[in-house]
């Protein structure tokens, strides 16, 4: 069946991980274009401030504190959205965390916590959203990564979680779109490295401060791709040239992809000791020390 999605200015959009990075960019862009927005994150103070800023500019947003690793909290997020706005038109599973470590050195507890957020958070969000999307039609958008296909060193457990997100999303799409013929569009977004505080929010086992290799794209580009998928049914979308390069290499020239991945090791670290090695894996990102979300001294390395 043909899936019809509403224009952004007629939608109610739920976005997890809305306190920073891709999620925050998507929240702000959706609100600017007239959507009613429900933003969710563990950083309750931060998302309340974002919602207040949107509402003071004649937007319409509510903030809901939510740890996506908890199915109960995600169900509550859906319930609050329905109680406040009456429906959900698009649900964006964006919340995620990083973990920098050799695979043979990170604890199983940290690895499981990462999967609880990155993978099970997507599962919880999808299952909470689907009954509402089935009822009136809509879009379910899961934010994966170029590493849903590729595999960088030192982010191996993160890559594994994003591979799991891709497998879940692809199978769910077949069940919902092809078998059930439900009026729900299911999309996987696969960005390349994005200029966000992702490394500083990550759990870090390395002896240096982590960074994402250049080139990095602006989170606004990912937000644009997400909102496009909210209005035009989209199977999957890579965002950024390097995402296309790396996912293609992983599929058609894996041996070359291995060598290119190995070359990333020294481009994933600043030349300074780690500042917050525990990151935001078990605490909201707003609990980290303010002002330490970029390179040394708040600057990118030269």
N, C-alpha and C positions, 0 to 999 in steps of 0.2 A: 504494500500500500504506500501511497505518497504521504510523506510526513510534512506537515505544514507547521512552521514555527512563527511566533509573533515577532513583530519589530521590537527592538530593545526597549523603546519608551512605553511599551504595553506590558512589559514583563515584571514578574517578581523573581529575583535571582538570589539564590543562597550560595555563598562563597566561603569555604573553609580556609583556614590559614590566611585570614584577611588582615592580619596586623602588620605585615611587612612584605617586601619583595613583590613577587608576581601577584599574590593575593590582594595586597593593598592597591597595586596598580589597576587590577581588574575591578575592584570595588569602586575606586574613584572614577574610572572611565565609564563604568556602567551607570553610576549615579549621575555623572555629567550628561549622559545621553538619555536620561529620563527614566531609568529603571528604578523600581523599588528594590532596595538591597537589604539582605540579611547577611551581616558579616559575622563570622565566628572564628574564635581562636582561644587559646589558653590565656593570652595576655589581655585580661578583662579591662584594665584601665586604658590600655592603648586603643582597643577597638571602640570603647565608649567615647573616647576623644575623637576618633575618626567619624563615628556616627554623628556626634554633635557638630563637627565641622561641616559634614554634608548637609545636615538639616538646617544649619544656619545659613547655608547658601541656597535654600529653597529646594533641596533634595529631600528624599524620603528613605531613611535608613534606620535599622535597629541593629544593636549589637547583642550577641548571645555568647557568653563564656562557654567554651566547649573543648574538651579533650577528645579528639576523634578516636583515640584508642578505646574509648568506652562506648559500647553500643547504646547504653542507656542515655548518655549525654547527647549522642547524635540523634536518637529518637526524640529527645526533648527539643533539640534544635529544629527538627521538622515540625514538631507540634507547635512551638512558639511561632514559627513562620506562618503556619496555617491559621493560628488564632489571631495573629496581627493583620495579615494581608489577605487571608482567605484562600490562597492557592500558592502553588510553586510552579513556575514555568521553566526555569533552568536551575540545575543544581551543579555546582562546580566543586569537585573534590580536589583541592589544591594543597591542603596541609601536608607538610613533609619535613623531615629532618635529615641531616647528613651524619656520616660517621667516617672519619679519616683513620684508617688503620690497615696494616697488613692483615689478611684474612686469618692467618695463624696466630695473631696476637690479640685480637679483640675478644672481650669476654662474651660468653653466650648470653648473659643477662642483657648486655648492651645491644647485641644483635637482635634478640627477641623484642626488646623495647623499640628498636628501629622498625622492625616489621609490624609491631602493634600500631605504630603511627602511619608509616608509609603504605603498607599493604592493607592491614585490617581496617585502617581509617577509611580507605577507599571502599572496601567491602561494606562497612557500616553505613557510610554515606549513600552508597548505591541502593542498598536494601531499604534504607529509610525513605529515600526519594522516590523509588519506582512506583509505589502505589499511587502517589499523587500525580506523577507524570503520566502514568497509564490512564488515569481518570480523564484528563483534559488535554493530553498531548504535551510534549515538551522535550527538553534536551538534558541529557546527563553527560557531563564533560569531566573526564578524568585526566589530571595533569601527570603525565609520565615524564620521560626525559629521553634525550638521545641515547642515554645508557640503558633504556629499555631494550635496545638492540646492541649497543656497543658495551665496552667493559674497561673502564680506566683502572689503573693500579691505585691502591690506597683508598679507593672508594668502592671496593668490591662488594661489600655487604649492601651498600646503598644501591649499586647496580643490580644486585640480586633482587632487592625489594622492588625496583622499578621494572625488572623483567616480569616479576609476579603481577604487578599492576597491568602490564600489557596483556599477559595471558588471561587474566580475569576479565579485562575489558573486551578483548576480542571474542572470548567465549560467550560473554553476556550479550554482546551485540547480536551474535547469531541466534541465541535463544529468544531475545526480546524482539529484534527487528525481523528476522527471517522466519523463525518458527511461529512465534505468537502473532506476528504482523501487528504489533502494538504501535501506537502513534508516538513512539519515543526514539529520538536520535541519540546514538551513543558514540561519543568521540574520545579518541586518545590524542592528547597534545604532547608533542615531543620537542621541547626546546633544547638548544645548545646551552653552553654556559651563559648565565644571565648575571648582570651586574647588580647583585643583591647581597645582603649580609649572610648568605647561606654558609660560607666557610666559618664565620665567627659564631654562628649559632650551632655548628656541628660539634658532636663529640669528637675529640681529637686525641689520638694516641701517639702522634708524631712528636719529635722533640723540637719542632719549629711551628710557627703560626701558619695555618693553612690558607691557601688562596685558590681561586679558580683560574685556570690558564686563559690567556688572551687568544683570540678575540672574544670579547663578551658582548652580548647584545643588551639593549635596554629592556627592562621588564615591560615597558609599554608595548613592545612588539608582541610579546606573549599575550598580554591583555587583549590586544586587537584580534589575535587568532582565536582566543577564547570567545570573545563576543561575536565574531563571525560565525563560529560553530553554534552559538546560541540562536542564530537567526537563519542559518543555512545548513541543512543536514550535512554533516562531514564525518567521514569514516575515521580518518586520522590526519594529523597535520604536523609536519616537522617545522620548526621555527628557527631561522638562522641558517646561513650557508653551511657552517661546520656541522650542524645536525644532519643535514643531507649528506655531506661527505662521510661522516663517521658511521651513520647507519648503513649507507651503501657499501662502504668498505667491509663492515662486519658481515654483510650478506654475500658479497661477490668476490672479495679478496681478503679473507680472514687472516691469512698469514701476514700480509702487509699491514692489516689492521692491528695485529699483535705488536708489530715493531713500532708503529706509530703510537700505540697506547703506552708502550714502555718508555718512549721518549718524553712522556708527560711528567714523570716523577719529579724532576727538578723544577718544573713550572707550576707545581702545586704547593709551594712553600715560600713564605717570606723568610728572609735571613734574620730571624729573631726568635726568641723562645715563645712558646705558646702562652697566650694571655688568659684564656678561659677554657682549659681543656675539657671541662665537663660539659660546656656548651648548654644548649637548651633541650637536651634529650629528655631530661626529667624535670625541667622547670620552664616556666614561660620565658620567652626571650626578653621580655621587659625587665626580668630580674637580673640580667647581665649588666655590667657596669656601663653606664651611658657614655656614648661618644667613642666606643671602641668597636666600630662595625666595618672598618676599612683597613687600609694598610698601616704601617708604622706611622705614628703621629697623626692618624686619620687620613693619610695620603696613600695614593697608589704608588707602588714602587716605580722608580724611574728606569 
